[in-house]
């Protein structure tokens, strides 16, 4: 099985991150023909048709997409972890633009058994690939990026809570298929018979994305990443508060408390409960004062989550 060796220093440096580039790659896989997760794209059929037209007009782009998205494999340059100073999609994309064409072709050849894919020998290959990724970002990801970012940040808060209460095993196990914390500094990343990879002196990132299974990435020797599915928060959920809770707290506050089975921002709560922003804010203030919820900042959002007392009142066992 594939195992990464991570010592205590690697774990201390490990962190969760949000990557618009990673989400763009996940969207491209769906446009290529993969199965979308709930809430990932607003118009899968329409976007796929537009993407096919885009590729039909650009044979180099079509050759790139075909070579880069082989089943159960992604080109290495699409999986490289983001840097600490990356602020947006353009920052991550800039690394693709700076990658020499020969390196890109070598990466793409790896998925073809070492054979160079036809149609990619053009002098401006990095720009042509960057243009395809920009198209996916602009048409499929950027219009709903604020919603996605809020969902990812909420997932990170939930994972961080699991880490603080149950350690790495609680935070990692079940994150994606094949990923398990084995203990003794061993992180199983998949079931393939690869030799162990020593991550000493490296930074390990965990990146949520709207994907069914995820993947791993690296830029050795210093940066590695695990991309894992974040699907549950991408679609507004029905939140029915128990009748007794509604009688105790009032229907509005009960609905907000019931919705917070996972961390959410006020904007997300508005979408889920149907109450106005002012009403949600007032309900949250009362719940905060009563010690039923807490809040913390995650990136650009302030996320609210239930305390143990709030879980108990909402009838949820932890």
C-alpha positions, 0 to 999 in steps of 0.5 A: 500500500502507499504510505507516507512517513510523517514525523511529529515535525511534519504533523506540526507543520500540517494544515488545511487549505483552500485552493481555487486551482484544485477546485478548477481541476475537479471541475475540469474532470467533470466537464471531461465526462466524470460524474459531478457531486451534488451542487458542484456545477449549476448546469453540467450538460450546458457546461460540458457542451460549451467545453466540448466546443472550446476543445473542438476549436483548439486541437492543442487544448483537446490533446492536453485534456485527453492526456492529462485526465487518464482514468485514476491518474492526473498529470503531476503539474495539475496536482502540485500543492499551493504555496503559502503566499498564493492569494487566488487562482491566478497565483496558482495558475502562474506556476503552470505558465512558468513551467517549461514546455518540456516538463509539461510534456514529460508529465503528460507522457507519464500517463501514456506509459512514457509515450509522448502524446501527439499534438502538444509540440507547440512553442506556447504550450504552457500558455495554451494549457493555462488558457484551458484552465482559465476557461474552466475557472471563469465558466464553471468555478468562479461564478459560485466560488464564494459559496464553495469557499464558505463550504470548504472553510466550514469543512475545515473547521469541522475537521479541526474540531475532530483533530483537537478532540480525537487526534489525527486518526479522527481527522483523517480516517474517512476523509477519502477512500484509502486514506487512513492514519496507521499510527507510528508516523504512517499515513496510508494514502491509497492501496497501491503497492508503492514504496513508502515516501519519507516526508521529513522536512516537508509541509503536508496540506489537506485540501477539500474539493468538490470531488467524489474521491480526491487525489494526492499531489506533491512538489518534492521535497518540501510540499505534499497534499491530500485532496479530499471530498467535501460534498455535504455542505455544497447543497442547502439542506432541509433542517427540521428542528424537533417540535419540542426544541421549537417550543422551547427556543422558538421556531427561528432559533430552533431552526438555526441551532438544528442547521448547525450540525456542521459549521456555517456562516451567517450567509449559509444559514440564511440560505438553509433556513430561509430566514433573513440576515437580520433574523439569523443574526439575532438568533445567533446572538441569543444562542451565543449568549446561552452557550449553545453555539460558538464562532471562529474565523476561518479565512474570510468567513466567521463560522458558527458551530454548536457546543456540546450543550447545543448538540445535546439540546438539538438531540445529536450525540457526539 
